[in-house]
Amino acid sequence: MSETRDVATRVLLGFAAFAHAAGGLAYALSQPRGFSVPSAAFFEHQVLGPLVVVLALVLGFALVTRREKLAASGAAVLAGFWFVVAGFGLVTGTTSYTRLLVLPFAGAFLLLTLAHRMHRRVVFVGIPALTGALLGAGFWASAHAPRASTTPSNHSPKTGTIPEGEPAIRKDGLRVRVEGTSVVVDAGIHRAQIVPSFDYDAVADGCGLTVLDFRSAGPPAFRAGGDGERIVFAAEDADFEVFGVVEIQGTSTVRIEVSTTVRRELCAHLGSIVSMRLSRIRGSGDWLQPDEASINGIPWPSGSAGEPAHFVAFLGDELGLFRATSDEKGPFVSLGKIDEPVITASGFRIRVPSWKAQASREPSPTAGWGISQGAIEHYGDWFSWEIAATSIGRGWHTVRTAPGTYVTTILVEKL
């Protein structure tokens, strides 16, 4: 009977070794690279995967050569790692994906039991299990959002009275109106749909991974009114207080001034301070290919049809346009330095001059190669100005937006 149990123990541990070797290799190959040594991101993305592979190979070697002490220690390290990784995720997670962590959590107890059967001395089971638990804690520490590095303005929150008229203005072929949380600008056959304030698609209140802790954050539909010369809009909820004014300057420029107070620190994976869709009005040839976009005269592909992502970000204190090697992963190729971003697309010239001063210049925990959390991205018809996000790279990590008032200026000029 004891021999049968010994065979079963070795078979189960052998399967665990194979699964960890395959999983660790897949994890290592999928991770972004280019992080500084030493750093939390370097440990998580470039050390942890190979380390799991090494541990799995050591366990497999110990089983083949019948080194019970080494096999028990290897299994105990993996058990301790999963006990912390899965256990902490189960306790803090809020999404349906969290329930899947029951499997590795139960597996941790099985591995610990099998390790104890291989060798019963605490020194060969308890201490390695503690080492694995420390590795698991290191994973969660590296997955925690870094300190906030966005820069709110020094202005006080703006307020004002909302006019009772229709929230729409017209002038010299420009038609502007407020709908929901958007400002819509029509200029001939071209349309700019602008979301002028924060729209955070993926927030983790625990500042960890949004795959396990997720909600969206953004102001409700605007209360809006116009007086023929301008549109005033406002909104508020638990996260934001928004007040904005829309005017037409001269004959061709729509100016939007928005004051958004972020009431509490937010940890977000995806989200923008401004986003807009530049397109053609229905019935005016929207079957045509979208107009080509450029930024400061440099062609800006949208990243569709399998093209690598092109985006604007900081590298240190220098702002530039970059191209990814594959999808959103680096290394990244610099396509040109940019002083103040000016986007031209679909009959409009777009500027958001306030973005640069408020966006984070700190390295993103998902991009690598020094690329910042603050970025401007372009996909299809949409453009997004992010002051702190982790869209570039790989992972569900979050970064922090500091509480305070952000004043945003958006200039949309008809060409």
Secondary structure, DSSP 8 states (H G I E B T S, - for coil): -HHHHHHHHHHHHHHHHHHHHHHHHHHHHHS-----SS-HHHIIIIIHHHHHHHHHHHHHHHHHTT-HHHHHHHHHHHHHHHHHHHHHHHHH--SGGGGGGHHHHHHHHHHHHHHHHH---GGGTHHHHHHHHHHHHHHHHHHS---------S---------SB-SEEEETTEEEEEETTEEEEEETTEEEEEE-S-EEEEE-TTSS-TTTS-EEE---S-EEEE-SSEEEEEEE-SSEEEEEEEEEETTTEEEEEEEEEE-S-EEEEEEESEEEEEEE-TTSSTTS-----EETTEE-----TT---EEEEEETTEEEEEE-SBTTBSS-EEEEE-SS--EEETTEEEE-TTHHHHS--SB-TTT-TTEEEEEEEEETTEEEEESS---SSSS---EEE-SEEEEEEEEEEE-
